[in-house]
């Protein structure tokens, strides 16, 4: 169910964001569909995402909101 052409699996991104210290911040300057942000939130990290495309920014926003609510 990819929403972006370069979207990665959440489980893989969860492993990668674990290199950031607990309560640290993950910065993704090319957020796309927000997978890195979802993984960061799931792993207890803060997240800052930047996305140029309004279409993908809206998708990422919805996914991040859902991740926060979970």
C-alpha positions as CSV (number, residue, x, y, z in Angstrom):
1,X,0.0,0.0,0.0
2,X,2.7,2.5,-0.9
3,X,1.6,6.1,-1.2
4,X,5.0,7.4,-2.5
5,X,7.3,6.0,-5.1
6,X,10.3,5.7,-2.7
7,X,8.3,4.8,0.4
8,X,10.1,2.3,2.7
9,X,8.6,-0.3,5.1
10,X,7.9,1.1,8.6
11,X,9.6,-1.8,10.3
12,X,12.8,-1.1,8.4
13,X,12.7,2.6,9.3
14,X,12.0,1.8,13.0
15,X,15.3,0.0,13.1
16,X,17.1,2.9,11.5
17,X,15.7,5.6,13.7
18,X,16.8,3.7,16.8
19,X,20.3,5.2,16.2
20,X,18.9,8.5,17.5
21,X,19.1,8.7,21.3
22,X,15.8,8.1,23.2
23,X,13.8,11.3,23.3
24,X,16.0,12.7,20.5
25,X,14.8,14.3,17.2
26,X,14.8,12.8,13.8
27,X,15.0,15.3,10.9
28,X,13.7,14.2,7.4
29,X,14.2,17.0,4.9
30,X,12.4,14.9,2.2
31,X,9.5,13.5,4.1
32,X,7.4,12.1,1.3
33,X,4.6,10.0,2.7
34,X,6.0,10.3,6.3
35,X,7.2,6.8,6.9
36,X,10.4,8.0,8.7
37,X,8.2,10.2,11.0
38,X,5.8,7.4,11.7
39,X,8.7,5.2,12.7
40,X,10.3,7.9,14.8
41,X,7.1,8.4,16.7
42,X,6.6,4.7,17.2
43,X,10.1,4.5,18.7
44,X,9.6,7.4,21.1
45,X,11.6,10.0,19.1
46,X,10.6,13.5,18.1
47,X,10.2,14.2,14.4
48,X,10.7,17.2,12.1
49,X,9.7,16.6,8.5
50,X,10.0,18.9,5.5
51,X,8.1,18.2,2.3
52,X,7.8,20.4,-0.8
53,X,4.8,18.7,-2.4
54,X,1.5,19.7,-0.9
55,X,0.0,16.3,-1.9
56,X,2.7,14.3,0.0
57,X,2.7,16.8,2.9
58,X,-1.0,16.1,3.4
59,X,-0.5,12.3,3.2
60,X,2.4,12.6,5.7
61,X,0.3,14.8,8.0
62,X,-2.5,12.3,8.1
63,X,-0.2,9.4,8.8
64,X,1.7,11.3,11.5
65,X,-1.6,12.3,13.2
66,X,-2.7,8.6,13.1
67,X,0.6,7.5,14.6
68,X,0.3,10.1,17.4
69,X,-3.2,8.9,18.2
70,X,-2.2,5.2,18.3
